[in-house]
Amino acid sequence: MLSRIYGLGRFGIRPGLERIRTILKALSDPQDGLQVIHVAGTNGKGSTAAFLASILDVAGYRVGLFTSPHLIAFPERIRLNGTELAEEDVLRLAGKVLSSAPQGATFFEIVTAMAYLAFAEQGVGPAIMEVGMGGRYDATNAASGVLSVITPIALDHCQYLGEDIGSIALQKAGVIKPGRPVVSAPQPPEALTVVREQCARLCSPFHLHGTDFSAEWKDGCISYSGPEWDLAGIKPGIPGRYQSVNAAAALNAAELLGRDLLPLTAADALRGIEGARWPGRMELFPGAPRILLDGAHNPAGAAALAESLREIPRRSLLLLLGMAGDKDAAGMLSCLLPMADRIIAVTPAIPRGLPSGMLADHCSQLGYDAEDGGSVTEGLESAVAKADPHDLVVVCGSLFAVGEARAKLTSRRFEPFRG
């Protein structure tokens, strides 16, 4: 059944809500009984969603979390109170949704419908839906949400969303619903203008990081200040300096939800942020050497990773780098390469994976030496063999490279699929 779903990848990316609405209608519109929270943006969507899901879980709610892509295996995409969907449930839901799908339905539309159906069957109240590529025409947007969160917007997927920040922001802002609150991370000026205008047009209350709430990072902890809560000394379960922005957005969303929809306390928020987990984002595997996995896959994400790496002590840094061929390699490399003492280029196991030899050449053109490490597994084995016990091996450049490395480190079978 999963092979049939993966086979839908041949339809590629086809924005539009007609097909997903047809599927959901045939399933009796399971999304209508959910309190849907959309998390859109470019960077930090998964971490922000995971922080908010953890807060709601700690508070005792039956919470669903939908994310994409998966790192290692398909069931990761649909979670109930932090637990991945069981394989037998995946197969049962897939059968139901596929039997209702019109010809030409895409992989992401099928998976989104599966999530909505799973959450309805399991009696979920709040359903946190990480938006896929855009927002306005994303399959997750077939549901009417109670709140929208917009994480930092940056250039990514430009061939589909637009060549400038304003155009991309217009697509992301499509998740904003009339009269429903919107929480926004700090944004580039062009993006902020678009989001503000959309909120004003729809009479949607707008809450901006740095104006309506804020967070500071100091000594590995977050201090948060919002309209309801002031919390200090929070040690986030998902580490990294850049997580202060993501945690702050989740905390403000929780404050707004707690006002009249989902009662929450400051203690729930504190425990939720500290108990949150999100694999593949500043995830450290102890050992000699230590191995750090981070899914940074565009220049903005790479810059945030580089900033966080400055706080991690090590003798040397070995950079295991794998990228998709349609990403801004030069922009990412300019952020990451100056941090590295040794560079090993690898090829992610996806059709559009940038060949490791070509990536090594990119590094050379920028004035850095890099070796061709072959596959992610081969490159990881090489990096560990060459590293000093006090070195740090960092795997980044693509969620797919990170997923393959994590599968190797956890002795699991890797299911590569982009979508």
C-alpha positions in Angstrom: 0.0 0.0 0.0 2.8 2.4 0.8 4.5 1.7 -2.5 1.2 2.7 -4.1 1.3 6.0 -2.2 4.9 6.6 -3.0 4.1 6.0 -6.6 1.9 9.1 -6.6 5.1 11.1 -6.6 4.9 10.9 -10.4 2.2 13.5 -10.3 4.7 15.9 -8.7 3.7 19.2 -7.1 0.3 20.4 -8.3 -0.9 23.3 -6.2 -4.7 23.7 -5.7 -7.4 22.7 -3.3 -9.9 21.0 -5.6 -8.5 17.5 -5.3 -8.0 17.5 -1.6 -11.5 18.9 -1.0 -12.9 16.1 -3.2 -11.1 13.5 -1.1 -12.2 15.0 2.2 -15.8 15.4 1.2 -15.9 11.7 0.2 -14.5 10.9 3.7 -17.3 13.1 5.4 -15.0 16.0 5.9 -13.1 14.7 9.0 -11.2 18.1 9.3 -14.4 19.9 10.2 -14.4 18.5 13.8 -10.8 19.5 14.5 -9.3 22.6 16.0 -6.8 23.1 13.3 -3.6 25.1 13.9 -1.6 25.8 10.7 2.1 26.3 11.0 3.5 27.9 7.8 6.7 29.6 6.9 10.1 28.6 5.5 12.4 27.7 8.4 11.5 26.4 11.9 8.0 25.0 11.0 8.7 21.5 12.4 10.3 22.7 15.6 7.6 25.3 16.3 4.9 22.7 15.7 6.7 20.2 18.0 7.0 22.8 20.8 3.3 23.7 20.6 2.3 20.0 20.4 4.4 19.3 23.5 2.7 22.1 25.4 -0.8 20.9 24.5 0.2 17.3 25.3 1.5 18.2 28.8 -1.8 20.1 29.4 -3.7 16.9 28.9 -5.2 17.4 25.4 -5.6 14.7 22.8 -3.3 16.4 20.2 -2.4 15.5 16.6 0.7 16.6 14.8 1.2 16.4 11.1 4.6 17.1 9.6 6.6 16.6 6.4 8.8 15.2 5.0 9.6 12.2 7.2 13.3 11.7 8.3 13.4 7.9 8.2 10.0 6.3 7.7 6.5 7.3 6.7 4.6 6.9 10.1 6.6 9.9 11.5 4.4 12.2 9.5 1.3 11.6 11.7 1.7 11.6 15.5 -0.9 11.3 18.3 0.4 12.8 21.6 4.0 12.3 20.4 3.5 8.7 19.2 3.9 7.8 15.6 0.9 6.2 13.8 1.1 2.4 13.9 2.0 0.8 10.6 -1.3 -1.2 10.5 -3.2 2.1 10.9 -1.2 3.7 8.2 -2.1 0.9 5.8 -5.8 1.0 6.8 -6.1 4.8 6.4 -4.2 4.7 3.1 -6.7 2.2 1.7 -9.7 4.4 2.8 -8.2 7.6 1.3 -7.0 6.0 -1.9 -10.4 4.6 -2.6 -11.8 8.2 -2.3 -9.1 10.0 -4.3 -9.8 11.4 -7.8 -7.4 10.6 -10.6 -4.3 12.8 -10.4 -4.3 13.2 -6.7 -0.8 13.9 -5.4 1.2 12.1 -2.7 1.0 15.1 -0.4 -2.8 15.4 -0.8 -3.3 11.7 0.0 -1.1 12.0 3.1 -2.8 15.1 4.3 -6.2 13.5 4.0 -4.8 10.5 5.9 -3.8 12.8 8.8 -7.1 14.5 9.0 -8.9 11.2 8.9 -6.6 9.7 11.6 -7.1 12.7 13.9 -10.9 12.6 13.5 -11.0 8.8 14.2 -8.8 9.2 17.3 -10.9 12.0 18.8 -8.2 14.6 18.5 -9.1 18.2 19.5 -6.2 20.4 18.5 -4.6 19.3 15.3 -1.3 21.0 14.5 -0.7 20.9 10.7 2.7 21.8 9.4 2.0 23.4 6.0 3.9 21.8 3.1 5.6 24.0 0.6 3.5 27.2 0.4 0.2 27.9 2.2 -2.6 29.4 0.0 -2.9 26.3 -2.2 -1.4 23.7 0.2 -3.5 20.7 0.9 -3.4 21.3 4.6 -5.3 24.6 3.9 -8.5 22.7 3.0 -9.3 23.0 6.7 -10.5 26.2 8.4 -8.0 26.8 11.2 -8.5 28.4 14.6 -5.0 30.0 14.6 -2.1 30.4 12.2 1.6 30.6 13.0 4.0 31.9 10.5 7.7 31.1 11.1 10.6 33.0 9.4 10.0 33.4 5.7 13.0 33.1 3.3 13.8 32.3 -0.3 13.0 28.6 -1.0 11.0 26.6 -3.6 11.3 29.8 -5.7 10.3 27.8 -8.9 6.8 27.3 -7.3 6.3 30.2 -4.9 7.9 33.1 -6.6 11.4 34.7 -7.1 11.2 37.3 -4.3 10.3 37.3 -0.6 7.1 39.3 -1.1 5.7 36.7 -3.6 6.6 33.8 -1.3 5.1 35.6 1.7 1.8 36.1 -0.2 1.6 32.3 -0.6 2.5 31.6 3.1 0.0 34.2 4.3 -2.8 32.2 2.5 -3.2 30.2 5.7 -4.5 33.2 7.5 -8.2 32.9 8.3 -10.8 35.7 8.7 -11.0 36.9 12.3 -8.6 34.2 13.6 -5.4 35.2 15.4 -2.0 35.0 13.7 1.4 34.6 15.4 4.5 35.7 13.4 8.2 35.2 14.0 10.5 38.0 13.0 10.2 38.6 9.2 12.1 40.4 6.4 10.4 43.8 5.8 8.9 42.6 2.5 7.3 39.6 4.1 6.1 41.5 7.2 4.3 44.0 4.9 2.5 41.2 3.1 1.5 39.4 6.3 0.3 42.6 8.0 -1.8 43.6 5.0 -3.4 40.1 4.8 -4.3 40.3 8.5 -5.8 43.7 8.2 -7.8 42.6 5.1 -9.3 39.7 7.0 -9.6 41.4 10.4 -7.3 38.8 11.9 -5.5 39.8 15.1 -1.8 40.0 14.4 0.9 39.1 17.1 4.5 39.8 16.1 7.7 38.7 17.8 9.6 41.6 19.1 6.4 43.7 19.4 3.7 41.7 21.1 6.0 39.0 22.6 9.7 38.3 22.8 12.4 35.9 23.8 16.0 36.1 24.6 18.7 33.4 24.6 21.4 33.3 27.2 23.6 30.5 28.5 21.6 27.8 26.7 18.2 29.0 28.2 15.3 31.1 26.9 13.6 33.9 28.7 10.1 34.6 27.3 7.9 37.6 27.8 4.3 37.7 26.4 0.9 39.1 27.2 0.0 36.4 29.7 3.3 34.8 30.8 6.8 35.8 31.7 9.0 32.7 31.9 12.8 32.7 32.6 15.5 30.0 32.5 13.7 27.7 30.1 16.0 25.0 28.8 14.3 23.9 25.5 14.1 20.2 24.8 15.0 21.1 21.2 18.5 22.7 21.6 20.1 25.5 19.6 20.2 29.3 19.9 17.8 29.7 16.9 15.2 27.7 18.7 14.4 30.7 20.9 12.4 32.2 18.0 10.5 28.9 17.4 9.8 28.4 21.1 8.6 32.0 21.4 6.1 31.5 18.6 4.8 28.3 20.2 4.5 30.0 23.6 2.5 33.0 22.2 0.3 30.6 20.2 -0.4 28.7 23.4 -1.2 32.0 25.2 -3.7 32.9 22.6 -5.3 29.4 22.5 -5.5 29.5 26.3 -7.5 32.6 26.4 -10.8 31.1 25.4 -10.3 27.9 23.4 -7.9 25.5 25.1 -7.2 26.4 28.8 -3.4 26.3 29.5 -1.1 27.4 32.3 2.3 28.8 32.4 3.5 25.6 34.1 2.1 23.6 31.1 4.1 25.9 28.8 7.3 25.6 30.7 7.1 21.8 30.9 6.1 21.6 27.2 9.0 23.6 25.9 11.5 21.7 28.1 10.0 18.3 27.2 9.8 18.9 23.4 11.7 16.7 21.0 12.3 17.0 17.3 14.7 14.6 15.6 17.2 15.9 13.1 17.2 19.5 14.4 20.4 20.3 16.4 20.2 16.6 17.5 23.4 15.5 19.2 24.5 11.9 19.4 27.0 11.5 22.2 30.2 9.5 21.6 33.8 9.9 20.5 33.3 11.8 18.2 30.0 13.4 18.9 27.7 13.6 15.8 25.3 16.5 15.4 22.3 16.3 12.9 20.6 19.5 11.7 18.1 19.8 8.8 19.3 23.2 7.6 18.6 23.2 3.9 18.6 26.8 2.7 20.8 29.9 3.3 18.7 31.2 6.2 18.7 27.9 7.9 22.5 27.4 7.3 23.2 30.9 8.9 21.1 29.9 12.0 23.0 26.6 12.3 26.4 28.4 11.9 25.5 30.7 14.7 24.5 27.9 17.0 27.7 25.9 16.2 29.7 28.7 17.7 28.5 27.7 21.2 29.5 24.1 20.9 33.0 23.3 22.1 35.2 21.0 20.0 38.7 20.4 18.8 37.8 20.4 15.1 34.6 20.4 13.1 34.0 17.8 10.3 31.2 18.9 8.0 29.3 16.1 6.3 27.4 17.9 3.6 24.6 16.6 1.4 22.2 18.7 -0.6 19.3 18.5 -3.1 20.2 19.7 -6.5 17.5 22.4 -6.7 18.8 24.3 -3.6 20.9 27.4 -3.3 24.2 25.6 -2.7 26.4 28.7 -3.0 24.3 30.6 -0.4 24.4 27.7 2.1 28.1 27.0 1.6 29.1 30.6 2.3 27.6 30.2 5.7 28.8 26.7 6.6 32.2 26.2 5.0 34.0 28.9 7.2 33.1 26.8 10.3 34.6 23.6 9.0 38.1 22.1 9.5 37.3 19.2 7.1 34.6 18.8 4.5 33.1 15.6 3.2 30.5 15.9 0.4 27.9 13.2 0.1 24.9 12.4 -2.2 21.4 12.2 -0.5 19.5 9.1 -1.7 16.8 11.0 -3.6 16.4 11.5 -7.3 17.4 15.2 -7.1 20.3 14.7 -4.8 23.3 16.8 -5.8 26.1 14.4 -6.7 28.8 14.4 -4.1 31.6 15.0 -6.7 29.8 18.1 -8.0 29.2 19.4 -4.4 32.9 18.9 -3.6 33.7 21.0 -6.7 31.4 23.7 -5.5 33.4 23.9 -2.3 36.7 24.0 -4.2 35.4 26.9 -6.3 34.7 28.8 -3.1 38.3 28.2 -2.0 37.8 25.2 0.4 39.1 21.7 0.0 36.4 19.0 0.2 36.5 15.2 -0.5 34.0 13.2 -2.3 32.5 10.9 0.4 30.0 9.0 -1.9 26.7 8.1 -0.2 25.6 9.5 3.1 26.3 6.2 4.9 29.8 5.9 3.3 30.6 9.5 4.2 29.4 9.2 7.8 31.6 6.1 8.3 34.5 7.9 6.8 34.0 11.0 9.0 33.8 8.9 12.2 36.9 7.0 11.2 38.9 10.2 10.5 37.7 12.2 13.5 39.5 12.8 16.8 37.5 11.8 19.9 37.1 15.4 20.7 36.0 16.5 17.3 32.4 17.3 16.2 30.9 15.7 13.1 28.0 17.8 11.7 25.6 16.4 9.2 23.5 19.0 7.4 22.5 20.5 4.0 19.3 18.4 3.5 16.7 16.8 5.6 17.2 13.7 3.4 20.9 13.5 4.2 20.1 14.0 7.9 17.4 11.3 7.7 19.7 8.8 6.1 22.4 9.5 8.7 19.9 9.1 11.5 18.8 5.8 10.1 22.4 4.6 10.2 22.9 5.8 13.7 19.7 4.3 15.0 20.0 1.0 13.0 16.7 1.6 11.1 15.8 1.1 7.5 15.7 4.4 5.6 12.7 5.2 3.3 13.8 8.0 1.0 11.0 10.0 -0.4 10.7 13.7 -1.2 7.2 15.1 -0.6 
